[in-house]
Amino acid sequence: MQNVLVSGASVAGLTLAYWLRRNGFAATVVERSPAVRPGGQAIDVRGVALDVLDRTGILDEAREVRTRMRGMAMLDGQGEELWRSTEMTYSSGRLESADIELLREDLAMLLYRQARDAGVEFLFDDSLTTLDEGAEGVRAGFERGQDRTFDLVLGADGLHSKVRQLAFGPEERFIRHLGAYVTVFSTRNFLDLDNWQLWLNDDSATYCLYPVRDNSELRATLGFRSEPIAYDHRDTEQQKALMTAGLAHMGWETPRLLDAMRQAPDFYFDSMAQIHMDRWSTGRVALAGDAGYCASPLSGQGTSLALVGAYVLAAELGGADGDHPAAFARYEARMRPFVELNQALATANQGGMPSDEALEEAKNGLALDAPAG
């Protein structure tokens, strides 16, 4: 049995590890955090990605914990309502759709349970430091644990992938900034929102607020437009200062919201960006999800790409009878058109929602069962 190291207990990494086990591999997941990461925004699962959840055995549970928004209102930068809708929200699309929106942490926990119960090994509170490929495998060095050798290493470790850096080179070769920075955090529902989403927007900044956990908690996604900024990815105080400066001019509840951000235990900050690469594999190493083809939250399809990409990669490896170069090539051939369709959702109409037609084509742009040959 071949042993495979997956870097990142993300949606992509957990899905990948589960389906590697289902396809006959020994799978180990290394994750920097001490457990599956809590927090995060509400994410969408659409089209063919719903079939991945179904095959993974968690679709019904995912539907049970979906968000229950009744609609949304758009406000100007001073909090005056411009319009409202009870038919759609910007975060999830049309409310009558068969697609689902749920919290990232809820989906991750469902996937983690399936992977754990399938026999996946987890190395929490650790991360990769080196990758040295030889004729028989890849020797992986870890920050805390001892070096180990794996037949394959798969990077599912996000926009700032360590696997990508080690195997393909520095991030700046592959990242494309989309002109904005975003933060996500949770706080108490001090606005008393009842399954109702609010957006505040002006020419330079925007944010979205919505209640979760039976309206007891508020999730906030704040963003400001900017050219690329040099900052320390580990310095959360610097990131909070950047977000404060980017939104300081906005009115309404913005000061209260920024104060909540500074106190939030689950603060997340990053650029709106995409990853574009000529290839997603080299030797015995390959990438999945945001590590290889991040579409950015602007696409609304990052989670679906992660689920589908992980499933396809595991399936191709499972059907290759040990020929990983052929599996990686088939994975790329199947996934690239799907990735391009979904990345285009974020770039073709920046600042607005994609058309229903474009979203329908993108979310269903791949068949999970590959044709013979």
N, C-alpha and C positions, 0 to 999 in steps of 0.2 A: 504494500500500500504506500503510495507516494504521500509525503508530508508537505503541507503547504502553510506558509506563514502569511497571514493577512494583517496588515498594519492599519489599525483604526477600527474601533467598535462603533462605527457610524451606521447609518441606514445601509449604505453600500457594503461596508465590511461585515455586518451581521448577516445580511442576506447572502453574501458571497460565502461566508463560512458555513451557513446552514446548507446551502445547495452543494458545496463541495463535499460535505459529509454524505448528502443524499446521492452523490455521484461517485462515492467510493474512495474519497480521500480522507486522510487524517488532516484536520485543520486546527491551527493555533492562531489566536487573535492577540496581538499586543496593542495595548491602549495606554496612553499617557495618564489619563485620569484614573483615580482609584476605583471607579465604577462606571457604569454607563452614564454618560453625561446627562444631568437634568437640565431643565429650562429649554429655551428656544421658542421659536414662533410656531404658529399654526402652519402646517404644510399641506399640500394637496397631493392626492393620489388619483391619477386620471387614466382613462383609456386602458391600454394594455398593461399598465402597472397594476391595475386592479386584479388582473388575471394572475400576476405574480403573487399578490397577497393571497388570492384564493388557493393557488397551488401550495403556498407555504402553510396554509391551514389557519390563517388569522384574519380573513376578510370579514367574517361575521363580527368578531371582537373589535376590529377596527371601526366597523360601522357603529357599534354600540358606543364607542367613546368619541365619535365625531363631534365637531362643534355644531351648535344649533342656532346659528345667527338668524335673526328675523329680517335683517336688512342693514342698511348703512346710511350715513349722512356725510356729505362733504361740506367742510367749513373753510372759510378763508383764513388768512394768517392771523386774524384777530378774533376768530371764533364765531363769526356770523355764518349761519347756515346758507349754503348756496343751492343745494338740492338734496334729495333723499330718494332711496329706492327700497322697495320691499321685494324686489325680484332678483337682485344680485348683490354681491359685495366685491370690492376690488380684490380681496385676498382669495376668495374661493370661486368666483364666477357666478353663474346662474344657480340659484338656490334649488331649483327643481331638478338639477342634473343628477345623474347616477354617480358622478364623481364624488369623492369625499374629502373633507378637510378635517384634520385632527392635529393634536399637539405633537411636535417632533419627539418629545420624550415618551409619549404614550406609544407611538409606533416603535421607537427604539426598544422599549421594554418588552413589547410583544415579540419582536424579532430576537431579542436576547434570550428570552425564555425558550423559544424554539431551537435556537442554536445550542444553548446549554444542554437541553434535554436530548439533542441529537448527538452529544458527545464532543462538542467543540471544546478545546482547551483555551482558557483565557489567562493572559498575563497582564493584569491591571497594574497601574502605577509604574509603568516602564515604557521605554521607547527605543527605537532603533538609533544606533550611532554609526554603524558601518555595514556595508554589503560587499562581500568579496566572492565573486563567482568563479567556480572551477568546473572541471569536466563533470564532476559528479553532483554538483549542487551549489547552493549559495550559503556561505558562512555569514551569519548575521550576528553583529555585535550589539549588545544592549547596554543601556545606562546602568541598570541595576543587576540584571541577571547575567548568567554565564553565556558565552558565545554558543550558538547552536547552528547546525547545518540543516537546510531545508532543500527539498527538490525544486520548489518554486517559491517566489515571494511576490505577493500581490498588494499593491498600494491602494488602499481605500481611505486615505488619511487626509482628505479634504483639499481645499484651495491651496494651502501652504504645505503640501505633501512632502514629508521627509524622504519617502521612497523615491519620489520624482527627482528630488534634489540629488540624492545619492546615485541614482541610476541614469539620469538623463541630463543633469546639469542645473544651473541656477534658475530660480523662478522667473526672473525677468525675461528669459527667452520665450516664455510661454504665456504670460499673463497679459490680458488686455483690459485696461481700466475703462469702466463705463461711466465715469464722470460723477460718482457719488460715493458717500460713505454712510454706513448704516449701523445702528446699535439695536439690540433686542434685550429686554429685561422684563421681570415681573414685579408687581407691587400690589398693594391692596386695591380693591375696586372703589376708590374714593369718589368716583363719578356716579356710582350706583347704576351703571349700565346694565340693562336686562337683555342679554343676548342681542346686543345692538353694537354695531361697529361705527366708529367715528374716524374720519380722516381730516387732517388739517393740512392745508397746502398753500404755499405761495411760490414765487418765482425761484427761490433759492433753497427752500427746505420743505420737508413734509413729515408728517408722522401719522401712524395708525394706532388706534386703541380699541381693544375688544376684551370682553370678560370671558373667563374660563372657570372651570371647577364650580359649576352651579352658581355662576356670577359672583363668587367670593373673591376672585383674583383678577387682576388686570394684566394683560400682556401688552407691552408697548414696543413698537418698532419705529425708531426715529431715524431720519436721514437728512443729509444736506449735500448739495451739489458742490463739487470741487474738482479741480485738476489733481493729479497724484500728489500725495503728501508723504514725506518721509517720517515714519514714526516707528516706535518699538512695539512689536507685536505682543510682547510680554508685559508692557507697562500700562496697566489699566487706568492709572490716574492720569496719565498723559492722554489716553483715549477719551476719558470722560471730559477732560478739559477741551479737547477738540470738538466734541459733540456739543458741549455747552456753548462754545463760541459760535458754532454753526447755526444754533437755534435761538440764541439770546435775543434776537430782534423780534421774535414772534410773540404774540399776545396770548389772551385767554388763559388757559391753565398751564402754559408752558413753564413758568418758573417752578410751580409745584411739581410738575412732571420731571424737570431736570433735577430737582432735589431728590425725588424718589430714585432717579437713575443713579445718583451718587451713592445712595445707600443700598442699592440692589445687590443681593448675594450672587446673582446669576448673570451679571453683566457680560454682554458679548459685543464686540466691535470689529468691523472689517470693511473693506472696500467692496463696492459693487464691481465685480470683475468676472471675466470669463477666462478659461484655459483653452488654448488652441495648440495642438501638437500634430506633427506630421505622422507620428506613430505612437502607439500606447504600449508597446512592448520592446524589450531589448534583452536578448538572451533568455534567461529564466525569470525575468521580472516583467510584470505587466501592471497597468493601472486601471481602476474602475471608479465610476462616480466623479465627484468634483476634482479628484486628483488628476484625472485624465481629460475631462471635458466639462468642467463647471460651466453651467449656463447662466448662473447668477439668479438671485431671487426675483429679478425683474422678469424672468421667463415664466415663473410659476410652475416650472417643470423639473426643477433640480432633483426633487425626491423621486419622481417617476423615472427620470434618467438613471438615478442610482439603483433603484429596484430592478429595472429592466436590464441595465448593463451588467449588474452582478449575476443575475439569473443566466443571461446569455453566456457570460464568460465561464461560469461553472459548468453549464451544459456542454459547451464546446470542449472544455478540458475533459469532461466525463466521456465524451464520445470519440476522443482522439487516440485512445489506446497508448497513452504515454508520449505521443508526438506533440509536445507543447508548442513548437513553432507553428505547426499546422493549425492547432487550436487557437493560438493568438491571432493568426492571419484570418481565420474564419470569423472570429469575434469582431475584429476590426471591420471586415467587409460587411457584416450584418449591421453593426452598430453605427457606422459613420453617417449613413443617410438619415438615420433617426436622430442622431446628435445634432446634425446640421439643421434639421427642421426645428428642433426645440431651442437651440441657441438663437436661431433667427427670431423667435418670439420676443426676445429681449432687445434686439437691435433694429428690427424692421420698423418699429413704431415706438421709439423711446418716449416715455412720458405718458403713454396711453395704453389701454388694454388691447391685446391682439384681437382681430376679428374672430367671430365664432368659427368661421370656415378654416382659418389658419390654425386655431387651437385644435379643432377636430382632426385635421390632417396630421398635426404634430403628435398628438397624444396616442393616435392609433397607427403610427407610421412604421410599425414593425410587427412581424408575426413571431410569437414565441417558439413555435415549432418550425424549425428550419426545414426547407425541402430537402429531399434526399440528394446527395451529391454536392 
